[in-house]
């Protein structure tokens, strides 16, 4: 499986080639860039050019971009409401999609494969109007992304709109074979079980967010620091019709040796349940 890393682990820092090289040093063969303006300002031509030039070296693949959630990277203190493509107010939905399209436009200079998109906010309740808004918004964003070579992936997140069953209903109604799923192990562990969620989503999984928790909160721990069954999880992922990248999305920790932790985590994941292969 392709070793990949999300820049979320350094979300509080400005993304620059030195950080990208740390990920490469830790064993990453591909990177997901988290689109948060205080981290990676997708509207700043100079920073986009810097990123594009680094990826052109060919050391590591620009695998995906995480769609912006806020226009800042300080999520705990964000003043503005989160970007929400299922907001019941049309004006806010349009504003959210406009911001997301600015991030997608990075692909003009720095091509990437996937855009990972949340549907609704954490703990958002289900509403038929929001589900209809999701259909419209995803169709709109897909139409914008495709000419730039970007494929949209929807993510299972802890809310009533993004359960595995509702995501599959959304994909069934839209009927676009290219739309896929970014399978988040930590969110699946919180919402039901990784095994149950994988069973529903497996045919549409194209990428992952790999992280752990203790089934209490969305803590984005390194694999093995929580209670996810990694033997079963890795057996499932290896059996997927489209074997996805092993993309870790980890909460940052000051002073941590990221290279060492990445190397340890990949070894743990790649040797999990090897007898079943």
Order of alpha helices (4+ residues) and beta strands (2+ residues): beta-alpha-beta-alpha-beta-alpha-beta-alpha-beta-alpha-beta-alpha-alpha-beta-alpha-beta-alpha
